[in-house]
Amino acid sequence: MMVIGVLDEKDPGTRTVVTLIGKGQARKGYMFIYQGPVPDCRECGLKNICFNLERGRRYRVVKVREKEHECSLFDDGVRVVEVERVPFMAGIQRHKTIEGSVITFNPQGCGRRGCENWPITHPPGLDKNCRIKVLKMQGELECADGSRFKVALVDFAE
């Protein structure tokens, strides 16, 4: 894993990671969820730089470097970027509301995919029983069926 020791200027505790992404996505502020290694890339000499992120984690591009490379997956090639992990909103159990605590995620709400709360109750990349850290409480929501839950800014527990 190629982690550089540069601290992000906005948050002294945030470290950036150098990786490669498609040129079309290589812009400051672009956010994505890393899905993991692609089998077609096993023989690529740059795979260690592409695959140095954590599967299921959210990242934001904080700096785009000038260096470009050819890539068999992207017609336009890839660019070298620096990314940082990004916390996200999730629905959590009402009784587990202490900021700073580490909890086991259990999807809340009505469970209907069409529900307006679905993106919060079932955040992409966050599976049942994952360990998450509650960073900041954001309030409470209620689904149409009456089920209530807390909303918090969270990140994966280290």
Backbone bond lengths (Angstrom), bond angles and torsions (degrees), N, CA, C in turn:
res aa  C-N    CA-C-N  psi(-1)  N-CA   C-N-CA  omega(-1)  CA-C   N-CA-C  phi
1 M - - - 1.444 - - 1.511 108.75 -
2 M 1.301 116.17 131.80 1.459 120.65 -176.85 1.519 109.65 -100.98
3 V 1.302 117.88 82.48 1.463 122.57 177.41 1.510 107.55 -97.25
4 I 1.327 116.04 126.41 1.448 118.60 178.79 1.515 109.25 -97.28
5 G 1.287 116.62 157.65 1.450 120.99 -174.71 1.511 114.46 -89.20
6 V 1.309 118.32 25.62 1.451 121.55 179.75 1.525 109.03 -84.09
7 L 1.299 116.60 128.28 1.463 120.67 176.64 1.513 109.17 -90.42
8 D 1.310 116.67 137.52 1.450 121.65 177.22 1.522 108.33 -66.76
9 E 1.331 116.68 139.42 1.464 120.66 -176.80 1.525 112.98 -69.58
10 K 1.346 118.83 -25.25 1.462 121.35 -178.26 1.514 112.45 -77.53
11 D 1.311 116.83 -34.64 1.463 121.59 -176.33 1.522 108.17 -137.40
12 P 1.317 118.76 108.83 1.457 120.69 -175.21 1.527 114.28 -59.47
13 G 1.340 118.17 -14.41 1.457 120.19 179.40 1.517 113.70 -94.87
14 T 1.339 117.78 -2.75 1.452 121.48 -176.28 1.518 110.59 -92.94
15 R 1.322 115.49 124.23 1.458 120.42 176.26 1.515 109.27 -103.25
16 T 1.329 115.06 144.37 1.454 119.12 177.20 1.520 109.49 -98.02
17 V 1.331 114.91 156.08 1.452 123.03 178.87 1.518 107.39 -123.08
18 V 1.314 117.18 135.80 1.458 122.28 176.91 1.521 108.20 -87.47
19 T 1.337 115.68 129.95 1.460 121.10 178.73 1.517 108.99 -150.18
20 L 1.319 116.75 -176.59 1.462 122.52 178.12 1.516 109.09 -120.44
21 I 1.350 116.69 138.60 1.460 121.07 172.11 1.524 108.06 -139.39
22 G 1.323 116.15 164.17 1.459 121.04 179.63 1.514 111.58 -56.11
23 K 1.321 116.23 144.94 1.467 120.42 -178.10 1.522 112.30 -56.80
24 G 1.325 117.11 -34.09 1.466 120.57 179.60 1.519 113.41 -66.11
25 Q 1.321 117.26 -25.58 1.461 121.67 179.53 1.527 112.05 -97.45
26 A 1.305 117.24 -9.15 1.465 121.71 -173.84 1.526 110.67 -79.57
27 R 1.319 115.10 77.77 1.469 120.78 175.56 1.527 108.47 -143.13
28 K 1.315 115.25 144.66 1.462 121.02 -178.36 1.520 109.67 -58.81
29 G 1.339 115.68 132.33 1.453 121.73 179.54 1.519 113.93 94.69
30 Y 1.330 118.76 -13.51 1.464 121.21 179.70 1.527 109.14 -63.81
31 M 1.352 116.61 130.95 1.467 120.25 -179.51 1.520 109.44 -115.64
32 F 1.339 115.11 145.87 1.456 120.47 -179.40 1.518 109.92 -153.80
33 I 1.341 114.71 162.97 1.458 121.92 173.46 1.515 106.33 -108.24
34 Y 1.325 116.74 122.85 1.462 120.61 -179.66 1.525 109.26 -73.11
35 Q 1.334 116.22 124.03 1.464 122.02 -175.56 1.524 113.85 -93.54
36 G 1.328 117.64 -8.87 1.458 119.80 178.90 1.517 112.79 108.64
37 P 1.333 116.58 175.14 1.460 122.17 -177.64 1.527 112.63 -62.71
38 V 1.328 114.73 150.27 1.459 122.29 176.82 1.532 107.66 -105.51
39 P 1.330 117.75 125.70 1.472 120.66 -176.52 1.535 113.85 -55.87
40 D 1.335 117.86 -32.21 1.475 121.05 -179.41 1.525 112.42 -62.89
41 C 1.309 118.13 -15.05 1.465 122.00 -174.26 1.531 113.57 -97.76
42 R 1.314 117.81 8.21 1.478 120.47 -175.34 1.517 113.85 -55.17
43 E 1.319 117.34 -34.42 1.467 121.20 -175.30 1.528 113.23 -94.12
44 C 1.314 118.04 -3.77 1.468 121.49 -176.70 1.529 110.77 -71.34
45 G 1.310 116.33 137.26 1.462 121.84 178.89 1.523 113.61 -71.86
46 L 1.327 117.40 -13.68 1.468 120.94 -178.89 1.525 112.86 -103.37
47 K 1.334 117.94 5.91 1.462 120.52 -173.88 1.524 113.52 -59.22
48 N 1.325 118.12 -31.97 1.469 119.45 -179.05 1.527 112.18 -66.50
49 I 1.319 116.73 -27.58 1.467 120.03 177.88 1.525 109.98 -81.08
50 C 1.329 116.90 -38.04 1.473 120.85 179.09 1.527 111.73 -69.01
51 F 1.313 116.88 -36.79 1.460 121.21 -170.91 1.520 113.39 -101.48
52 N 1.322 117.53 27.00 1.464 119.91 -177.05 1.529 113.37 -96.23
53 L 1.328 117.43 13.39 1.458 121.45 177.30 1.526 109.28 -100.40
54 E 1.327 116.70 170.28 1.461 121.57 -179.02 1.528 110.15 -97.08
55 R 1.325 115.77 126.30 1.470 122.16 -178.28 1.531 110.53 -56.58
56 G 1.349 115.16 135.33 1.456 121.70 177.86 1.513 115.08 82.96
57 R 1.325 117.97 -5.73 1.471 121.09 -178.51 1.524 110.21 -87.90
58 R 1.317 115.43 151.97 1.464 122.20 178.09 1.519 109.30 -94.06
59 Y 1.328 115.00 139.93 1.463 121.25 -179.35 1.522 110.00 -135.00
60 R 1.350 114.87 152.75 1.459 122.35 174.77 1.520 107.98 -126.13
61 V 1.331 116.46 135.91 1.457 121.29 176.40 1.523 108.00 -74.29
62 V 1.335 116.70 124.13 1.459 120.61 179.73 1.518 112.02 -108.36
63 K 1.338 116.39 -18.32 1.465 119.39 178.39 1.525 108.38 -155.16
64 V 1.332 115.39 135.89 1.464 121.60 176.10 1.522 107.03 -108.84
65 R 1.310 115.67 123.59 1.463 120.63 178.32 1.522 109.67 -90.92
66 E 1.314 116.26 164.46 1.468 121.53 -176.51 1.523 113.03 -76.13
67 K 1.310 118.32 -24.29 1.466 122.12 -173.92 1.527 111.71 -66.16
68 E 1.343 116.29 131.66 1.459 123.23 177.72 1.524 108.80 -122.42
69 H 1.338 115.29 156.03 1.462 121.27 177.48 1.523 109.16 -138.73
70 E 1.317 116.45 154.66 1.452 120.73 171.76 1.523 108.39 -75.62
71 C 1.336 115.35 152.40 1.471 120.23 -178.79 1.528 108.68 -151.21
72 S 1.327 116.25 134.93 1.463 120.00 -179.45 1.530 112.46 -72.02
73 L 1.329 118.81 -18.46 1.463 121.49 179.37 1.519 113.58 -88.76
74 F 1.318 117.20 -27.16 1.462 122.08 -177.63 1.526 109.63 -116.78
75 D 1.328 116.70 117.71 1.466 121.19 -178.51 1.524 112.32 -56.73
76 D 1.326 116.97 -37.76 1.465 121.39 -178.68 1.523 112.89 -86.17
77 G 1.333 117.77 -4.40 1.454 121.43 -177.61 1.521 111.98 90.64
78 V 1.328 114.97 -170.51 1.461 122.13 -178.60 1.516 110.32 -126.95
79 R 1.333 115.16 159.76 1.465 122.17 176.47 1.513 109.30 -120.28
80 V 1.312 114.96 152.00 1.456 121.50 174.10 1.527 107.23 -80.96
81 V 1.342 115.61 129.93 1.461 121.50 179.90 1.515 109.76 -135.64
82 E 1.314 115.40 161.43 1.458 122.26 170.03 1.513 106.44 -110.04
83 V 1.332 115.92 131.78 1.463 121.29 -178.54 1.523 109.68 -125.32
84 E 1.339 114.92 158.21 1.457 121.41 173.87 1.519 108.39 -128.59
85 R 1.324 116.75 150.10 1.461 120.48 174.97 1.512 109.70 -69.10
86 V 1.334 115.76 147.38 1.454 121.34 -176.15 1.528 109.93 -124.45
87 P 1.332 118.13 127.34 1.465 119.95 173.59 1.531 109.97 -69.30
88 F 1.324 117.51 167.85 1.458 121.32 -175.03 1.525 109.91 -148.60
89 M 1.332 115.70 166.86 1.461 122.27 -179.58 1.528 109.51 -86.96
90 A 1.331 115.63 141.13 1.465 121.01 176.44 1.518 109.76 -148.25
91 G 1.313 114.82 148.63 1.453 121.04 173.33 1.519 108.83 -83.55
92 I 1.317 116.58 128.35 1.465 120.10 -178.73 1.524 109.78 -126.46
93 Q 1.314 115.52 165.83 1.457 121.88 -179.80 1.526 110.22 -56.63
94 R 1.304 116.13 143.57 1.465 120.92 -176.51 1.518 112.43 -64.26
95 H 1.310 118.69 -31.33 1.467 120.43 -176.48 1.528 113.03 -86.39
96 K 1.321 118.44 -5.09 1.470 121.17 -179.94 1.523 108.99 -109.97
97 T 1.310 115.19 75.31 1.466 119.42 -169.78 1.524 114.18 -117.09
98 I 1.299 118.25 16.81 1.457 120.23 -175.83 1.524 110.12 -87.42
99 E 1.323 115.68 119.95 1.457 120.11 177.26 1.517 109.81 -62.30
100 G 1.321 115.96 137.37 1.456 121.54 -179.84 1.521 113.61 93.42
101 S 1.330 117.38 -11.25 1.461 119.38 -179.56 1.527 111.57 -80.87
102 V 1.320 115.44 154.07 1.456 122.43 175.03 1.523 106.85 -105.81
103 I 1.336 115.65 125.77 1.463 120.94 -177.20 1.526 110.03 -128.94
104 T 1.309 115.37 166.30 1.457 121.61 172.99 1.513 107.61 -93.08
105 F 1.346 116.73 124.63 1.460 121.04 -177.42 1.521 110.83 -71.84
106 N 1.326 114.86 132.77 1.452 122.56 175.10 1.527 105.92 -135.76
107 P 1.343 118.89 115.07 1.468 120.12 -175.92 1.520 112.62 -51.35
108 Q 1.320 115.77 137.31 1.463 123.22 -178.46 1.521 109.50 -109.75
109 G 1.301 116.47 -179.61 1.456 121.94 175.17 1.517 112.78 85.97
110 C 1.332 115.14 -167.08 1.466 121.69 -172.99 1.527 112.82 -78.58
111 G 1.316 119.04 -20.69 1.455 121.48 178.91 1.520 114.80 84.56
112 R 1.331 118.66 4.46 1.468 121.63 178.28 1.516 110.05 -86.21
113 R 1.345 116.67 126.30 1.475 120.66 179.34 1.522 112.85 -58.59
114 G 1.310 118.35 -30.38 1.455 121.86 -178.92 1.518 114.20 -80.67
115 C 1.300 117.40 -5.42 1.469 121.50 -178.53 1.529 110.01 -66.69
116 E 1.323 115.60 140.78 1.468 119.96 179.39 1.530 112.40 -63.44
117 N 1.332 117.68 -20.22 1.466 121.55 179.45 1.531 113.30 -89.38
118 W 1.333 118.49 -3.63 1.465 122.02 -175.51 1.536 112.71 -51.32
119 P 1.339 120.83 -45.82 1.476 119.37 -178.81 1.526 113.40 -61.26
120 I 1.328 117.53 -24.71 1.463 120.62 178.57 1.529 110.74 -89.28
121 T 1.334 116.67 -38.03 1.463 119.34 -177.99 1.526 112.42 -78.79
122 H 1.335 117.24 -21.32 1.469 122.59 -179.92 1.533 108.87 -136.79
123 P 1.334 118.53 64.89 1.464 120.94 -177.14 1.538 111.23 -59.90
124 P 1.344 117.08 135.79 1.463 119.64 178.44 1.526 111.29 -56.18
125 G 1.317 116.51 135.08 1.465 121.82 178.61 1.515 114.55 87.64
126 L 1.319 117.36 -8.10 1.459 120.73 -179.37 1.527 109.02 -107.97
127 D 1.300 116.31 111.97 1.461 121.84 -177.92 1.525 110.71 -96.81
128 K 1.322 114.95 157.92 1.460 120.89 175.61 1.526 108.85 -56.30
129 N 1.307 116.29 141.08 1.470 125.50 178.74 1.521 114.55 75.01
130 C 1.341 118.77 7.19 1.469 120.44 172.37 1.531 108.28 -70.73
131 R 1.309 116.33 147.51 1.462 121.37 176.77 1.527 107.90 -88.50
132 I 1.336 115.68 125.78 1.461 121.20 179.29 1.522 110.05 -128.24
133 K 1.331 114.48 153.83 1.458 120.39 176.75 1.525 108.30 -106.03
134 V 1.323 116.25 129.54 1.459 122.18 178.23 1.521 107.55 -81.25
135 L 1.337 116.25 113.84 1.461 120.70 -177.39 1.528 112.11 -90.51
136 K 1.341 116.37 -43.95 1.468 119.35 -177.27 1.527 108.96 -157.22
137 M 1.304 116.48 131.05 1.454 121.36 177.12 1.528 108.86 -74.46
138 Q 1.338 116.42 139.76 1.462 121.40 -176.43 1.524 113.60 -119.63
139 G 1.317 117.44 -2.53 1.465 119.40 179.58 1.512 111.67 128.53
140 E 1.336 114.75 -155.95 1.454 120.97 -176.38 1.520 108.84 -138.95
141 L 1.340 116.96 147.56 1.462 122.75 176.91 1.515 109.68 -128.62
142 E 1.337 114.62 162.44 1.446 121.02 177.50 1.522 108.81 -135.37
143 C 1.323 116.48 135.92 1.454 121.72 176.34 1.533 109.35 -85.18
144 A 1.322 116.46 167.77 1.467 121.95 -178.26 1.524 112.21 -59.75
145 D 1.348 116.74 -27.64 1.467 119.75 -179.55 1.528 112.54 -82.69
146 G 1.340 117.04 0.20 1.457 121.02 178.58 1.518 115.19 95.93
147 S 1.331 118.06 -7.46 1.472 119.41 179.02 1.523 109.29 -70.06
148 R 1.332 114.55 135.33 1.465 121.37 -176.28 1.516 109.60 -118.35
149 F 1.333 115.58 150.11 1.459 121.16 179.29 1.513 109.18 -156.46
150 K 1.313 115.83 160.06 1.463 122.38 176.43 1.519 108.79 -85.19
151 V 1.320 115.90 152.23 1.468 122.53 175.32 1.512 106.92 -115.55
152 A 1.334 115.31 131.86 1.469 119.65 -178.53 1.512 110.23 -139.20
153 L 1.324 114.96 152.72 1.454 122.14 168.56 1.519 105.74 -81.62
154 V 1.331 117.19 123.02 1.465 120.83 -174.58 1.522 110.37 -133.33
155 D 1.311 115.69 168.19 1.465 123.19 171.00 1.525 106.31 -145.63
156 F 1.302 115.54 163.88 1.448 119.93 177.23 1.524 108.81 -65.38
157 A 1.306 116.78 138.92 1.467 120.86 178.76 1.528 108.74 -71.94
158 E 1.309 115.72 143.25 1.477 120.63 179.67 1.490 110.85 -76.84
